[in-house]
Amino acid sequence: MMGLLISSALLLAVTANWVLAQEQQQIRCGEGALCPEDLPCCSQYGQCGVGAYCLGGCDPKYSNSLESCVPAPICESKDYSFAELDGVVSNTRYLGDASKADWVSSGAPLPYDGKLLLTMAEGSVGTLLASTHYLWYGKVSAKLTTSGGKGVVTAFILLSDVKDEIDFEFVGTELETAQSNFYSQGVTNYNNGEKHAGLANTLTTEHEYEIDWTPDQITWSIDGKEVRTQQKSDTWNATSNRYDYPQTPARVQLSLWPAGLPTNGEGTISWGGGLVDWSSEYVTNGYYFAAFSEVKMQCYNPPPGANVQGSVSYTYDDVAATNDTVITGNKPTVLKSLLGTGTNMTADYPSAAASASASAQTSELATVPGLTGAGPGTNGQRGDNQSGGSSSESGSGDGSNTDSSSSAATGFVQGGGSNGSGNGAAVQRPEIILQGSLFAVAMAVIGLLAV
């Protein structure tokens, strides 16, 4: 019996070492590199896997096939508040059923005083929430206060699976400024950015930011005032023979991320205001944070000439991934388990009766992609010293300095300047990669003990 226990311990040790090795050998995907058949889905972060890799953020252009990605849940008009986080589910548990969750999280979101806190502790890469329903044109707004500090970025963006993107971003060293931007299929044209200065302190004053996205134009507004409009007609690219304009179904993403990590590109660090200072006055209870009180999503009708075959999900019928390649249909969106893919949505973990070898094979699969320090959008990919964005004055200058996040009851005070644990909830570090399942390892151990 002792020999079997030793064998089991050795198996667990070998498995752990294998997982660590795989984290260093993650298969990449992107321009000129499609995912292999056994790990068919290309995640938002350019990594191949199954399960959550095939859900929100799965890029059909670089996956093994267009069908590898799970169909995306269709738009739903809804107002979201955050008194409780019942509608938030971790990306390690979400299987694609948008009727059971409003947001998918990575990192450590926390409820506080009727608000959603996005936290970023030292050693983490921040927190990201992404809507489970996609928006294919519509109006979305968010009420929020930003974080502050060098290298700390708060973001409210729309990001499609093929990396069409519309942004509001806030650099922690520019607390009276919002940045707006847009990208088409992840092409890094930083001339698209603008700065909107003159805001009341974004750390201490809650503002409402709105993106109104139609097939013909994008309008950015702050506190009900339009600050920018971008016409689709002005984005024609004669070289690629297409409009460099966001035109594919996108998720709403709320995030707090460290542009100022030493591992990021020099351009990203410079744009973000420098390296993150983990002993900053903006660190409270061991973490930076941004606070969101409300998000509203209003869906618009599909564009004229859209391929509408149903009312459940969005898919693509061509790798061009343009407006006219999107299909609104009735394909299902829910996986059986995190072993599933768009072409095998009923894949499941082995039962207890399965062989140890079959169980061990499932532990070799990357099932949940992790955040990277480069952030969720194109601004995290700056490799040079592009500062991005021209300046335009906007916003109200009359805002008060009311601290919207303070409570003696919990000991949480915004900008307390402590880098200790304080009285706040502990912040778990986000997983970089989840390899297979502990269940699969357990099955392998049971198989050994049964010999």
C-alpha positions in Angstrom: 0.0 0.0 0.0 2.9 2.4 0.9 4.4 1.7 -2.6 1.1 2.7 -4.2 0.9 5.9 -2.2 4.5 6.7 -3.2 3.6 6.0 -6.8 0.6 8.3 -6.5 2.7 11.1 -5.0 5.2 10.7 -7.8 2.4 10.9 -10.4 1.1 14.1 -8.9 4.6 15.5 -8.8 5.3 14.6 -12.4 1.9 16.0 -13.5 2.6 19.3 -11.7 6.0 19.5 -13.4 4.5 18.7 -16.7 1.9 21.5 -16.3 4.6 24.0 -15.4 6.5 23.0 -18.5 3.4 23.4 -20.7 2.9 26.9 -19.4 6.3 27.7 -21.0 5.4 25.8 -24.2 1.9 27.3 -24.9 1.1 27.0 -28.6 0.7 30.4 -30.2 -1.6 31.5 -32.9 -1.9 34.6 -35.1 -0.9 35.9 -38.5 0.3 32.9 -40.5 -0.1 30.4 -37.7 -3.4 28.6 -37.1 -4.1 26.4 -34.1 -3.7 22.6 -34.5 -6.6 20.3 -34.6 -6.2 19.0 -31.0 -6.0 22.6 -29.6 -8.2 24.2 -32.2 -9.2 27.5 -30.7 -7.2 30.8 -30.8 -7.8 32.8 -27.6 -8.0 36.6 -27.3 -4.3 36.4 -26.1 -3.1 34.4 -29.1 -2.9 31.0 -27.5 -4.3 27.7 -28.6 -6.6 25.5 -26.5 -10.1 24.0 -25.9 -12.9 24.9 -23.5 -12.8 28.6 -22.6 -10.4 29.2 -25.4 -13.3 28.5 -27.7 -15.8 30.8 -25.9 -15.6 34.6 -25.7 -12.6 36.0 -27.4 -12.0 33.0 -29.7 -10.6 34.4 -32.9 -12.0 32.4 -35.9 -9.4 33.9 -38.2 -6.6 32.0 -36.5 -8.4 29.0 -35.0 -8.1 25.6 -36.8 -11.3 26.4 -38.7 -14.2 28.9 -38.6 -16.3 26.3 -36.8 -13.7 25.8 -34.0 -15.0 28.7 -32.0 -18.3 28.3 -30.2 -21.1 30.5 -31.6 -21.4 33.8 -29.7 -24.6 34.7 -27.7 -26.7 37.3 -29.5 -27.1 40.9 -28.1 -29.5 41.5 -25.2 -30.5 45.0 -24.1 -30.1 45.3 -20.4 -29.1 47.6 -17.5 -26.5 46.1 -15.1 -25.9 47.1 -11.5 -23.4 45.7 -9.1 -24.9 45.7 -5.6 -24.2 42.0 -5.7 -22.0 40.0 -8.1 -24.5 37.2 -8.7 -24.3 37.8 -12.4 -20.5 37.4 -12.5 -19.0 34.0 -13.1 -15.3 33.0 -13.3 -13.9 32.0 -16.6 -13.0 28.7 -15.0 -16.7 27.9 -14.7 -18.4 29.6 -17.6 -19.5 27.2 -20.4 -21.3 29.7 -22.7 -24.8 29.9 -21.2 -25.5 33.7 -21.3 -28.9 33.1 -19.7 -27.1 32.1 -16.4 -24.4 34.8 -16.2 -24.1 38.4 -17.3 -20.3 38.7 -17.0 -17.3 36.4 -17.2 -14.4 37.4 -14.9 -10.6 36.9 -14.8 -8.7 38.1 -11.8 -10.4 39.3 -8.6 -13.6 41.4 -8.9 -15.1 42.4 -5.5 -18.4 43.9 -4.5 -18.2 47.1 -2.4 -20.8 49.7 -1.4 -23.1 48.8 -4.3 -20.2 48.9 -6.8 -18.0 46.5 -8.7 -14.3 46.8 -7.8 -11.8 45.7 -10.3 -8.6 45.0 -8.3 -4.9 44.7 -9.2 -2.5 43.4 -6.5 1.2 43.0 -6.9 2.0 39.8 -8.7 -1.2 39.9 -10.6 -2.1 41.3 -14.0 -5.3 42.9 -12.8 -9.0 42.1 -13.4 -11.1 41.8 -16.5 -14.9 41.4 -16.9 -16.4 40.6 -20.3 -20.1 40.6 -21.1 -21.5 37.2 -22.0 -23.8 38.7 -24.6 -22.3 40.3 -27.7 -23.2 43.7 -29.2 -23.4 44.1 -32.9 -24.0 47.8 -33.1 -25.7 49.6 -30.3 -25.2 52.0 -27.4 -23.3 51.1 -24.2 -22.5 53.3 -21.2 -20.6 52.9 -17.9 -20.5 54.9 -14.7 -17.1 54.5 -13.1 -14.2 56.0 -11.1 -10.7 55.1 -12.3 -7.6 53.9 -10.5 -4.6 56.2 -10.3 -0.8 55.7 -10.5 2.0 55.1 -12.9 1.5 52.2 -15.3 -2.1 51.6 -14.1 -4.8 51.6 -16.8 -8.6 51.5 -16.4 -10.5 50.5 -19.5 -14.1 50.4 -20.7 -14.0 49.0 -24.3 -15.8 47.0 -26.9 -13.7 44.2 -28.3 -14.8 41.7 -31.0 -13.3 38.2 -31.4 -11.4 39.4 -34.5 -10.2 42.4 -32.5 -12.3 45.2 -33.8 -12.2 47.6 -30.9 -13.7 50.8 -29.6 -12.2 52.2 -26.4 -12.4 54.5 -23.5 -9.1 54.2 -21.5 -7.7 56.0 -18.6 -4.0 56.3 -17.7 -3.4 56.6 -14.0 -1.1 59.5 -14.3 -3.7 61.6 -16.2 -6.6 61.9 -13.8 -8.3 64.7 -15.7 -8.2 63.0 -19.1 -10.0 60.2 -20.9 -8.6 58.6 -24.1 -10.8 57.4 -27.0 -9.6 55.1 -29.7 -10.7 52.5 -32.3 -9.0 49.7 -34.1 -9.9 47.3 -36.9 -8.9 43.7 -36.6 -6.1 44.6 -34.2 -4.1 46.7 -36.7 -2.0 49.1 -34.5 -2.9 52.5 -36.0 -2.3 54.8 -33.0 -3.3 57.8 -35.0 -6.9 56.8 -34.3 -6.5 57.9 -30.7 -7.7 61.2 -29.1 -7.5 62.7 -25.6 -10.3 64.4 -23.9 -9.0 66.6 -21.1 -10.7 68.9 -18.6 -12.6 66.3 -16.6 -13.1 66.5 -12.9 -10.7 64.1 -11.2 -11.6 60.6 -12.6 -10.3 58.9 -9.4 -12.6 60.7 -7.0 -15.5 61.8 -9.3 -17.8 59.3 -11.1 -18.4 60.1 -14.7 -20.6 58.4 -17.3 -18.9 57.3 -20.5 -20.9 56.3 -23.5 -20.1 54.6 -26.9 -22.8 54.9 -29.6 -21.8 52.5 -32.4 -23.8 52.3 -35.7 -22.8 50.8 -39.1 -21.9 54.4 -40.3 -20.4 56.1 -37.3 -19.1 55.9 -33.7 -19.9 58.6 -31.1 -18.1 58.9 -27.8 -19.8 60.9 -25.0 -18.9 61.9 -21.5 -21.6 62.9 -19.0 -24.1 63.3 -21.8 -21.8 65.5 -23.9 -20.5 64.3 -27.3 -16.7 64.6 -27.3 -15.9 62.8 -30.6 -17.5 61.3 -33.7 -15.8 59.0 -36.2 -17.4 58.3 -39.6 -16.9 54.9 -41.3 -16.6 56.7 -44.6 -13.3 58.3 -43.4 -11.7 54.9 -42.7 -11.4 53.5 -46.3 -8.1 51.6 -46.8 -7.3 51.4 -50.5 -4.5 48.9 -49.9 -6.6 46.3 -48.2 -9.7 47.3 -50.1 -11.8 47.5 -47.0 -13.0 50.0 -44.3 -10.7 50.0 -41.2 -13.8 50.4 -39.1 -15.1 48.2 -36.2 -17.9 46.1 -37.7 -18.2 42.8 -36.0 -20.0 41.6 -32.9 -18.1 42.6 -29.7 -18.2 42.0 -26.0 -18.2 44.9 -23.5 -15.0 44.6 -21.4 -14.3 46.4 -18.1 -10.7 46.1 -16.9 -7.9 47.3 -14.7 -4.4 46.3 -16.0 -0.7 47.0 -15.5 0.7 48.7 -18.6 3.8 49.4 -16.5 5.1 45.9 -16.0 8.8 45.4 -16.8 7.8 42.6 -19.2 5.6 44.8 -21.4 6.9 46.6 -24.4 8.7 49.9 -24.0 5.9 51.7 -25.9 3.2 50.3 -23.6 5.1 51.2 -20.5 5.7 54.8 -21.8 2.1 55.2 -22.8 0.9 54.0 -19.4 3.0 56.6 -17.5 5.9 54.4 -16.4 6.5 51.3 -14.3 3.9 50.4 -11.7 4.8 51.5 -8.1 3.4 48.9 -5.8 3.9 51.1 -2.7 2.0 54.0 -4.3 -0.5 56.1 -2.4 -3.2 54.7 -4.7 -2.7 51.1 -3.4 -5.4 50.3 -0.8 -5.5 47.0 1.2 -2.8 45.6 -1.1 -4.3 46.5 -4.4 -5.1 49.2 -7.0 -8.8 49.4 -7.9 -11.3 50.9 -10.2 -15.1 51.1 -9.3 -18.0 50.6 -11.7 -21.6 51.3 -10.5 -23.6 50.7 -13.6 -23.4 49.5 -17.2 -26.2 49.9 -19.8 -26.4 48.0 -23.1 -28.9 48.9 -25.8 -28.9 46.7 -28.9 -29.5 48.0 -32.4 -30.9 46.0 -35.3 -28.5 44.1 -37.6 -27.2 46.3 -40.5 -29.0 46.4 -43.8 -28.3 43.3 -45.9 -27.2 41.3 -42.8 -27.4 37.5 -43.1 -30.1 36.9 -40.5 -31.1 33.2 -40.2 -32.1 33.1 -36.5 -32.0 34.9 -33.2 -29.6 32.9 -30.9 -26.0 33.4 -31.9 -23.4 35.0 -34.1 -20.9 33.1 -36.3 -18.7 33.9 -39.4 -18.7 32.3 -42.8 -15.4 33.8 -44.1 -12.0 34.6 -42.6 -12.3 38.1 -44.0 -14.3 38.7 -40.8 -16.0 41.8 -42.1 -19.6 43.1 -41.7 -21.0 40.9 -44.5 -19.4 37.7 -43.2 -21.4 37.7 -39.9 -24.3 35.3 -39.6 -27.1 35.7 -37.0 -28.4 32.2 -36.5 -29.7 29.6 -34.1 -26.6 27.6 -33.4 -26.2 26.6 -29.7 -23.6 28.5 -27.5 -23.2 26.1 -24.5 -20.4 23.5 -24.0 -20.8 20.3 -22.0 -17.5 20.9 -20.3 -14.2 22.7 -20.6 -13.0 20.0 -22.9 -15.5 21.0 -25.6 -14.9 23.0 -28.8 -17.1 24.4 -31.5 -16.9 21.2 -33.4 -17.3 18.9 -30.4 -19.6 20.7 -28.0 -20.5 17.6 -26.0 -17.0 16.6 -25.1 -16.8 15.8 -21.3 -14.3 14.6 -18.7 -13.8 10.9 -18.3 -16.0 9.1 -15.7 -14.5 7.4 -12.7 -14.6 4.2 -14.6 -12.4 5.5 -17.4 -8.9 4.3 -17.6 -6.0 6.2 -16.0 -4.4 6.8 -19.4 -7.6 8.4 -20.9 -7.9 10.6 -17.8 -4.2 11.6 -18.0 -4.7 12.6 -21.7 -7.3 15.2 -20.7 -4.9 16.8 -18.3 -2.7 17.7 -21.3 -5.2 20.2 -22.6 -5.1 24.0 -22.1 -8.7 24.8 -21.1 -8.8 28.4 -19.7 -6.6 31.2 -21.1 -5.2 33.7 -18.7 -4.8 37.4 -18.8 -1.4 38.8 -19.8 0.3 41.9 -18.4 -0.2 43.5 -21.8 -3.9 44.1 -21.1 -7.0 43.1 -23.1 -6.8 45.5 -26.1 -4.5 46.8 -28.8 -3.0 49.5 -26.6 -1.3 46.7 -24.7 0.7 45.7 -27.8 2.7 48.9 -28.2 6.2 47.8 -29.1 7.6 51.3 -29.6 7.2 54.7 -28.0 3.9 55.7 -29.6 2.2 57.9 -27.2 -1.1 57.8 -29.0 -3.9 60.3 -29.2 -4.3 63.9 -30.0 -5.7 66.2 -27.4 -9.2 67.7 -27.4 -10.8 69.6 -24.5 -14.0 68.2 -23.2 -16.0 67.3 -20.1 -17.2 69.3 -17.2 -14.8 71.2 -15.0 -17.3 71.6 -12.1 -17.1 68.1 -10.6 -16.8 67.7 -6.9 -14.1 65.8 -5.2 -16.5 63.5 -3.4 -14.9 60.1 -2.6 -17.4 57.6 -3.9 -15.7 54.7 -2.1 -15.2 54.9 1.6 -16.6 53.1 4.6 -15.5 52.9 8.2 -17.4 49.6 8.5 -15.0 47.7 6.3 -11.9 49.8 6.7 -11.8 50.4 3.0 -10.7 54.0 2.1 -9.9 55.0 -1.4 -6.2 56.1 -1.8 -5.2 55.0 1.7 -1.7 54.5 0.6 -1.2 51.1 2.3 0.4 48.2 0.6 -0.5 45.8 3.3 -3.4 43.5 3.7 -5.7 46.0 5.6 -9.2 44.9 6.3 -10.3 44.3 2.7 -11.0 41.0 1.2 -8.0 39.0 0.1 -7.2 39.3 -3.6 -6.5 36.0 -5.4 -4.0 36.0 -8.2 -5.4 35.3 -11.6 -4.4 32.0 -13.2 -2.2 32.4 -16.2 -3.2 29.0 -17.7 -5.4 26.2 -16.3 -4.2 22.9 -17.7 -6.8 20.2 -17.9 -8.5 19.4 -14.6 -7.7 18.2 -11.1 -10.4 15.7 -11.7 -8.4 14.1 -14.5 -5.4 13.9 -12.2 -7.5 12.3 -9.5 -8.7 9.7 -11.9 -5.2 8.8 -12.8 -4.3 8.3 -9.2 -7.4 6.1 -8.7 -6.3 4.1 -11.7 -2.9 3.4 -10.0 -4.5 2.5 -6.7 -6.8 0.1 -8.4 -3.9 -1.9 -9.9 
